[in-house]
Amino acid sequence: MIRVVITQLILFAAPFIFYFAYRLATTGATGAAIRDLNKALFSLIIVGGCLVIAGFVYFALVGRHTEGRYIPAQYIDGKLIPGHYEADP
């Protein structure tokens, strides 16, 4: 679950990171000031939100197959058997 949350945070922050990297590369350190962010803030939020939605859709469609009954991890004969899903009969 934490992987999904971190992925979504990275997807939301990516447009801001790329925008500041672009500003830094084109105008130098003084040109990438926070005060100039107001012009692009709405667009960056929209793009970040769209990336988050796309990430949720990706995890919903391509995520692990979770149908059936979950069997938790167990120790059997000194060996750790990882948790898994079994198909319902």
MODELLER restraints for C-alpha pairs under 7 A, 6 or more apart:
rsr = mdl.restraints
at = mdl.atoms
rsr.add(forms.Gaussian(group=physical.xy_distance, feature=features.Distance(at['CA:8:A'], at['CA:52:A']), mean=5.50, stdev=0.5))
rsr.add(forms.Gaussian(group=physical.xy_distance, feature=features.Distance(at['CA:8:A'], at['CA:55:A']), mean=6.65, stdev=0.5))
rsr.add(forms.Gaussian(group=physical.xy_distance, feature=features.Distance(at['CA:11:A'], at['CA:48:A']), mean=6.44, stdev=0.5))
rsr.add(forms.Gaussian(group=physical.xy_distance, feature=features.Distance(at['CA:11:A'], at['CA:51:A']), mean=5.76, stdev=0.5))
rsr.add(forms.Gaussian(group=physical.xy_distance, feature=features.Distance(at['CA:11:A'], at['CA:52:A']), mean=5.82, stdev=0.5))
rsr.add(forms.Gaussian(group=physical.xy_distance, feature=features.Distance(at['CA:12:A'], at['CA:48:A']), mean=4.16, stdev=0.5))
rsr.add(forms.Gaussian(group=physical.xy_distance, feature=features.Distance(at['CA:12:A'], at['CA:49:A']), mean=6.23, stdev=0.5))
rsr.add(forms.Gaussian(group=physical.xy_distance, feature=features.Distance(at['CA:12:A'], at['CA:51:A']), mean=6.45, stdev=0.5))
rsr.add(forms.Gaussian(group=physical.xy_distance, feature=features.Distance(at['CA:12:A'], at['CA:52:A']), mean=5.96, stdev=0.5))
rsr.add(forms.Gaussian(group=physical.xy_distance, feature=features.Distance(at['CA:13:A'], at['CA:48:A']), mean=6.64, stdev=0.5))
rsr.add(forms.Gaussian(group=physical.xy_distance, feature=features.Distance(at['CA:15:A'], at['CA:44:A']), mean=5.90, stdev=0.5))
rsr.add(forms.Gaussian(group=physical.xy_distance, feature=features.Distance(at['CA:15:A'], at['CA:47:A']), mean=6.85, stdev=0.5))
rsr.add(forms.Gaussian(group=physical.xy_distance, feature=features.Distance(at['CA:15:A'], at['CA:48:A']), mean=6.10, stdev=0.5))
rsr.add(forms.Gaussian(group=physical.xy_distance, feature=features.Distance(at['CA:16:A'], at['CA:44:A']), mean=6.32, stdev=0.5))
rsr.add(forms.Gaussian(group=physical.xy_distance, feature=features.Distance(at['CA:20:A'], at['CA:32:A']), mean=6.28, stdev=0.5))
rsr.add(forms.Gaussian(group=physical.xy_distance, feature=features.Distance(at['CA:23:A'], at['CA:31:A']), mean=6.61, stdev=0.5))
rsr.add(forms.Gaussian(group=physical.xy_distance, feature=features.Distance(at['CA:23:A'], at['CA:32:A']), mean=5.11, stdev=0.5))
rsr.add(forms.Gaussian(group=physical.xy_distance, feature=features.Distance(at['CA:24:A'], at['CA:31:A']), mean=6.66, stdev=0.5))
rsr.add(forms.Gaussian(group=physical.xy_distance, feature=features.Distance(at['CA:24:A'], at['CA:32:A']), mean=5.24, stdev=0.5))
rsr.add(forms.Gaussian(group=physical.xy_distance, feature=features.Distance(at['CA:66:A'], at['CA:85:A']), mean=6.63, stdev=0.5))
rsr.add(forms.Gaussian(group=physical.xy_distance, feature=features.Distance(at['CA:68:A'], at['CA:85:A']), mean=5.86, stdev=0.5))
rsr.add(forms.Gaussian(group=physical.xy_distance, feature=features.Distance(at['CA:68:A'], at['CA:86:A']), mean=5.43, stdev=0.5))
rsr.add(forms.Gaussian(group=physical.xy_distance, feature=features.Distance(at['CA:68:A'], at['CA:87:A']), mean=4.57, stdev=0.5))
rsr.add(forms.Gaussian(group=physical.xy_distance, feature=features.Distance(at['CA:68:A'], at['CA:88:A']), mean=5.10, stdev=0.5))
rsr.add(forms.Gaussian(group=physical.xy_distance, feature=features.Distance(at['CA:69:A'], at['CA:85:A']), mean=5.42, stdev=0.5))
rsr.add(forms.Gaussian(group=physical.xy_distance, feature=features.Distance(at['CA:69:A'], at['CA:86:A']), mean=5.29, stdev=0.5))
rsr.add(forms.Gaussian(group=physical.xy_distance, feature=features.Distance(at['CA:69:A'], at['CA:87:A']), mean=6.45, stdev=0.5))
rsr.add(forms.Gaussian(group=physical.xy_distance, feature=features.Distance(at['CA:69:A'], at['CA:88:A']), mean=6.37, stdev=0.5))
rsr.add(forms.Gaussian(group=physical.xy_distance, feature=features.Distance(at['CA:70:A'], at['CA:84:A']), mean=5.81, stdev=0.5))
rsr.add(forms.Gaussian(group=physical.xy_distance, feature=features.Distance(at['CA:70:A'], at['CA:85:A']), mean=4.43, stdev=0.5))
rsr.add(forms.Gaussian(group=physical.xy_distance, feature=features.Distance(at['CA:70:A'], at['CA:86:A']), mean=6.43, stdev=0.5))
rsr.add(forms.Gaussian(group=physical.xy_distance, feature=features.Distance(at['CA:71:A'], at['CA:83:A']), mean=5.47, stdev=0.5))
rsr.add(forms.Gaussian(group=physical.xy_distance, feature=features.Distance(at['CA:71:A'], at['CA:84:A']), mean=5.37, stdev=0.5))
rsr.add(forms.Gaussian(group=physical.xy_distance, feature=features.Distance(at['CA:71:A'], at['CA:85:A']), mean=5.89, stdev=0.5))
rsr.add(forms.Gaussian(group=physical.xy_distance, feature=features.Distance(at['CA:72:A'], at['CA:83:A']), mean=4.29, stdev=0.5))
rsr.add(forms.Gaussian(group=physical.xy_distance, feature=features.Distance(at['CA:72:A'], at['CA:84:A']), mean=6.64, stdev=0.5))
rsr.add(forms.Gaussian(group=physical.xy_distance, feature=features.Distance(at['CA:73:A'], at['CA:80:A']), mean=7.00, stdev=0.5))
rsr.add(forms.Gaussian(group=physical.xy_distance, feature=features.Distance(at['CA:73:A'], at['CA:81:A']), mean=5.52, stdev=0.5))
rsr.add(forms.Gaussian(group=physical.xy_distance, feature=features.Distance(at['CA:73:A'], at['CA:82:A']), mean=4.45, stdev=0.5))
rsr.add(forms.Gaussian(group=physical.xy_distance, feature=features.Distance(at['CA:73:A'], at['CA:83:A']), mean=4.05, stdev=0.5))
rsr.add(forms.Gaussian(group=physical.xy_distance, feature=features.Distance(at['CA:74:A'], at['CA:80:A']), mean=5.80, stdev=0.5))
rsr.add(forms.Gaussian(group=physical.xy_distance, feature=features.Distance(at['CA:74:A'], at['CA:81:A']), mean=5.24, stdev=0.5))
rsr.add(forms.Gaussian(group=physical.xy_distance, feature=features.Distance(at['CA:74:A'], at['CA:82:A']), mean=6.73, stdev=0.5))
rsr.add(forms.Gaussian(group=physical.xy_distance, feature=features.Distance(at['CA:75:A'], at['CA:81:A']), mean=6.11, stdev=0.5))
